[in-house]
Amino acid sequence: MRRNAMDWAKAWIEKKEPPRNKVGFLYMPASGTDASNTNPYAQMPEADTNWVETGPHVMVVGPRE
């Protein structure tokens, strides 16, 4: 599953479709922030939004259905 997660992350970084028929498991041990719940590529919060604060978590990633 680690390879699948890395393939998924690479696709996300390159703004491509995630790999088909692969499920991956990612772990984020440190907290982080994201600018948008609707745009994962946003560089800063939009005027009508707040920063999203995320604590340590796991993510199960897979193909877009």
C-alpha positions as CSV (number, residue, x, y, z in Angstrom):
1,M,0.0,0.0,0.0
2,R,2.9,2.4,0.5
3,R,3.7,2.3,-3.2
4,N,0.1,3.1,-4.0
5,A,0.1,6.0,-1.6
6,M,3.3,7.4,-3.2
7,D,1.7,7.0,-6.7
8,W,-1.3,8.9,-5.5
9,A,0.7,11.7,-3.9
10,K,2.8,12.1,-7.1
11,A,-0.4,12.4,-9.1
12,W,-1.7,15.1,-6.7
13,I,1.5,17.0,-6.8
14,E,1.6,16.9,-10.6
15,K,-2.2,17.8,-10.7
16,K,-3.0,14.6,-12.6
17,E,-5.7,12.0,-12.1
18,P,-4.9,9.5,-9.3
19,P,-3.9,6.0,-10.3
20,R,-6.8,3.7,-11.1
21,N,-7.7,0.6,-8.9
22,K,-5.1,1.5,-6.2
23,V,-5.8,2.2,-2.6
24,G,-3.1,3.8,-0.4
25,F,-2.6,4.7,3.2
26,L,-0.9,7.9,4.3
27,Y,0.0,9.1,7.8
28,M,0.6,12.8,8.7
29,P,2.3,12.8,12.1
30,A,2.4,16.6,12.5
31,S,-0.5,19.0,12.2
32,G,-0.8,21.3,9.3
33,T,-3.1,23.9,7.7
34,D,-4.9,24.1,4.4
35,A,-6.3,27.2,2.8
36,S,-9.5,25.7,1.4
37,N,-11.8,22.7,1.8
38,T,-12.7,23.0,-1.9
39,N,-9.4,23.8,-3.6
40,P,-6.4,21.7,-2.4
41,Y,-4.0,23.8,-4.6
42,A,-5.0,27.1,-3.0
43,Q,-1.9,29.1,-1.9
44,M,-3.7,31.3,0.6
45,P,-7.3,31.6,2.0
46,E,-9.9,33.3,-0.2
47,A,-11.7,36.3,1.1
48,D,-14.7,34.5,2.5
49,T,-12.9,31.4,3.9
50,N,-11.0,30.5,7.0
51,W,-7.8,28.4,7.2
52,V,-8.5,24.8,8.0
53,E,-6.3,23.5,10.8
54,T,-5.7,19.7,10.8
55,G,-4.2,17.7,13.6
56,P,-2.2,14.5,13.1
57,H,-4.2,12.1,11.0
58,V,-4.2,9.1,8.6
59,M,-5.6,9.3,5.1
60,V,-6.9,6.4,2.9
61,V,-6.6,7.5,-0.7
62,G,-8.0,5.8,-3.8
63,P,-9.2,6.4,-7.3
64,R,-11.7,9.1,-8.0
65,E,-15.1,7.5,-8.5
